Amino acid sequence: IEGVAVIEMSGPLMKMASSLTGGSSTVAIGQQIRAAMNDSTVHSILLWIDSPGGTVSGTQDLADDIAAAAAVKPTVTQAEDLCASAAFWAGSQASKVFANRTALVGSIGTYMVIEDSSGAAAMEGVKVHVVRAGDFKGTGVAGTEVTQEQLADCQRIIDGLNSQFLQGVATGRKLTFAQVQQLADGRIHVAAEAHKMGLIDGVQSFDATLQQMIAAGQSQTPSKGTKKMADETTVPAPVAPVVPAVASFADIEAACPGCDAAFTLAQLKSSATVAQAST
């Protein structure tokens, strides 16, 4: 949209998403970000995020892609209603992070679930045996008891992964590791509170963020040698026909009352006019 690449991250994040699983693929998003980095017509990147988070797998790579993009072009995260857990880890790597007023932001933390179904198996008269080589092999197999030693080992894994999460947020938000540790209790925060805590840079709408990025791109000084000068022999160019203006976020909201954010974003991404959006 006028030099701003808008990239959507919605629903649960996982390495490979499909029409059956829903959500977004971190691999596909990373590819889009790298394409925008290498596109000379793109002056900045806007990440539109509405996600509860997702799997550890793939998140670090996506966070690295966003950090790499931010080092080359202005890259901004816009939290639209929800930017939590893995989505916040990735989004925090942008140059700036904004959120709409009702957005919930944060949920810094990592967890896994392991079920002890040995009692249920016993009630059915089933005894499950795990023949293993390695004391912790087969931990969590259905029907087996989960021991305190196994739980402690699961905690070891979670602590190691969570440390990477905290370090990523600390780097992206320019906070100390200790500061992030104080915030990493798994809670989410309304945008205004998240701003006070340093998790985001401001509270504003998607349209406000987009318009600021467009204006910033238009105000960039042309590269040396690109300015053209006319001479006396220049033939005036023919007058181009009037083309309907691309609708803004506010235009679409006014023309399409009751439309949701996904519909509005789709119209903006397609550079629709008001007439096209309203039909």
C-alpha positions in Angstrom: 0.0 0.0 0.0 1.9 3.1 -1.3 5.3 1.5 -0.5 4.2 -0.2 2.7 4.2 -4.0 2.7 1.4 -5.1 5.0 2.0 -8.7 6.3 -0.7 -10.5 8.2 -0.1 -12.8 11.2 -3.4 -14.1 12.5 -4.6 -17.0 14.5 -2.3 -19.6 16.1 1.2 -19.5 14.8 2.9 -22.8 13.8 5.6 -23.8 11.5 3.3 -25.2 8.9 -0.4 -24.2 8.8 -3.0 -25.5 6.4 -6.7 -25.0 5.6 -7.4 -27.7 8.2 -5.4 -26.3 11.0 -6.1 -22.6 10.4 -3.7 -20.0 11.8 -0.5 -18.8 10.2 2.7 -20.5 9.1 5.8 -18.9 10.5 7.8 -20.2 7.5 5.4 -18.5 5.1 5.4 -15.2 7.0 9.2 -15.3 7.1 9.3 -15.7 3.3 7.0 -12.7 2.9 9.2 -10.6 5.1 12.3 -11.5 3.2 10.6 -10.8 -0.1 9.6 -7.3 1.2 13.2 -6.7 2.3 14.4 -7.3 -1.2 11.7 -5.4 -3.0 12.9 -2.0 -4.1 9.3 -0.7 -4.3 8.8 -1.3 -0.6 10.1 1.4 1.8 8.8 -0.1 5.0 7.1 -3.2 6.5 3.9 -3.3 8.6 3.2 -6.5 10.6 -0.5 -6.7 11.3 -0.8 -9.2 14.3 -4.0 -10.7 15.8 -2.7 -13.9 17.4 -2.8 -15.7 20.7 0.7 -17.1 20.0 1.6 -20.6 19.0 4.3 -23.2 19.0 7.9 -22.7 20.1 8.9 -24.4 16.8 9.4 -21.8 14.2 9.1 -18.7 16.4 12.8 -18.0 16.9 13.4 -18.2 13.1 10.5 -15.8 12.5 11.8 -13.4 15.2 15.2 -13.4 13.5 13.6 -12.6 10.1 11.8 -9.6 11.6 14.9 -8.4 13.4 16.8 -8.7 10.1 14.1 -6.7 8.3 14.1 -4.0 11.0 17.9 -3.6 10.4 17.3 -2.8 6.7 13.9 -1.0 6.5 11.5 0.5 9.0 9.5 -2.4 10.3 6.5 -1.8 12.6 4.2 -4.2 14.5 0.6 -3.3 14.8 -1.2 -5.4 17.5 -4.8 -5.7 16.5 -6.8 -6.9 19.5 -4.4 -9.7 20.5 -0.6 -10.1 20.4 0.4 -12.7 22.9 3.1 -15.2 23.7 4.9 -16.4 20.5 3.2 -13.6 18.5 4.6 -11.0 20.9 8.1 -12.6 20.9 8.1 -12.2 17.1 6.4 -8.9 16.9 8.7 -7.4 19.6 11.6 -7.6 17.1 10.2 -4.8 15.0 11.5 -1.2 15.0 8.4 0.0 16.7 5.3 -1.8 18.3 1.9 -0.2 18.4 -1.5 -1.6 19.5 -5.1 -0.5 19.2 -6.8 0.6 22.4 -8.5 -2.7 23.2 -5.6 -4.9 22.3 -4.3 -7.4 24.8 -0.5 -7.7 24.8 2.1 -9.9 26.5 1.6 -13.4 27.9 5.4 -13.8 28.2 6.0 -17.4 29.2 6.3 -21.0 28.0 4.4 -24.1 28.9 3.9 -27.7 28.0 1.2 -30.2 29.0 1.8 -33.7 30.1 -1.1 -36.0 31.2 -0.9 -38.7 33.8 -3.6 -41.1 32.7 -2.4 -44.1 34.8 -5.4 -43.8 37.1 -7.8 -44.0 34.2 -6.0 -47.0 32.7 -6.1 -48.7 36.1 -9.9 -48.2 36.3 -10.2 -49.9 33.0 -8.0 -52.8 34.2 -5.1 -51.8 31.9 -1.5 -51.9 33.0 0.8 -50.1 30.6 4.5 -51.0 30.6 7.2 -48.9 28.8 10.3 -50.9 27.9 13.0 -48.2 27.6 16.6 -47.6 27.0 17.2 -44.3 28.8 15.6 -43.4 32.1 13.4 -40.6 30.6 12.5 -42.3 27.3 8.8 -42.7 26.9 7.8 -39.9 29.4 4.1 -39.2 29.2 3.1 -42.3 27.3 -0.7 -42.7 27.7 -1.6 -44.9 30.6 1.7 -44.5 32.5 2.4 -42.7 35.7 4.3 -39.4 35.4 7.0 -39.3 38.1 8.4 -36.3 39.9 11.7 -36.9 38.2 10.0 -36.8 34.8 8.2 -33.6 35.7 11.5 -32.0 36.8 13.1 -32.9 33.5 10.1 -31.3 31.6 10.7 -28.2 33.7 14.3 -28.2 32.6 13.3 -28.1 29.0 10.7 -25.3 29.5 13.2 -23.2 31.5 15.7 -23.4 28.6 13.2 -22.5 25.9 11.7 -19.7 28.1 15.1 -18.2 28.6 15.4 -17.7 24.8 11.9 -16.1 24.8 12.9 -13.6 27.5 16.2 -12.8 25.8 14.4 -12.2 22.5 12.0 -9.8 24.1 14.8 -8.0 26.0 16.7 -7.5 22.8 13.7 -6.4 20.7 12.2 -4.0 23.3 15.7 -2.8 24.5 15.1 -3.9 28.1 17.4 -5.8 30.4 16.9 -9.5 31.0 16.0 -8.8 34.6 13.3 -6.3 33.5 11.7 -8.9 31.2 11.9 -11.5 34.0 9.7 -9.2 36.1 7.2 -9.0 33.3 7.3 -12.7 32.4 4.4 -14.0 34.6 2.3 -15.2 31.7 -0.3 -12.4 32.0 -1.6 -10.3 29.2 -2.1 -6.5 29.5 -4.5 -4.0 28.0 -2.7 -1.7 25.5 -2.4 1.4 27.8 -0.9 -0.7 30.6 1.4 -2.5 28.2 2.7 0.9 27.0 3.5 1.9 30.6 5.4 -1.3 31.0 7.5 -0.8 27.9 6.1 -3.7 26.0 4.8 -1.4 23.2 5.7 2.1 21.9 2.2 3.6 21.7 -1.5 3.1 21.5 -3.1 3.9 18.1 -5.2 2.4 15.3 -4.0 0.4 12.3 -5.0 3.2 10.0 -3.0 5.8 12.0 0.1 3.6 11.9 -0.3 2.9 8.2 -0.8 6.6 7.3 2.3 7.6 9.4 4.4 5.0 7.5 3.1 6.1 4.1 3.9 9.8 5.0 7.4 8.8 6.2 8.1 7.0 3.0 6.9 9.9 0.8 9.1 12.3 2.7 12.3 10.4 2.1 14.9 12.3 0.1 15.4 10.9 -3.4 18.7 9.2 -4.0 21.4 11.2 -5.7 21.1 11.3 -9.5 17.4 10.4 -9.5 16.0 13.9 -9.8 15.1 14.7 -13.4 15.4 18.1 -15.0 13.4 19.3 -18.0 14.8 21.2 -20.9 13.3 23.5 -23.5 12.8 20.6 -25.9 10.8 18.5 -23.5 7.4 17.5 -24.9 4.6 17.8 -22.3 3.3 14.4 -21.3 -0.4 13.7 -22.0 -2.7 14.3 -19.2 -3.6 11.0 -17.5 -7.2 10.1 -16.9 -8.5 10.7 -13.4 -8.2 7.4 -11.4 -10.4 6.9 -8.3 -8.4 7.3 -5.1 -7.5 4.2 -3.0 -9.8 4.1 0.0 -8.3 4.7 3.5 -9.1 2.7 6.6 -11.6 5.4 7.6 -13.1 5.5 4.2 -13.8 1.7 4.2 -15.3 1.9 7.8 -17.6 4.7 6.7 -18.7 3.0 3.4 -19.0 -0.5 4.9 -20.6 -0.2 8.4 -20.1 -3.3 10.5 -17.2 -4.7 8.5 -14.6 -6.6 10.5 -10.8 -5.9 10.7 -10.0 -8.8 8.3 -12.3 -7.5 5.6 -10.9 -4.0 6.0 -7.3 -5.2 5.8 -8.1 -7.3 2.7 -9.5 -4.2 1.0 -6.4 -2.1 1.9 -4.0 -4.8 0.7 -5.8 -4.9 -2.7 -5.8 -1.1 -2.9 -9.5 -1.0 -3.4 -11.5 2.2 -4.0 -14.5 3.1 -1.9 -16.8 1.9 -4.7 -15.0 -1.4 -4.9 -15.0 -2.0 -1.2 -18.7 -1.2 -0.8 -19.7 -3.8 -3.5 
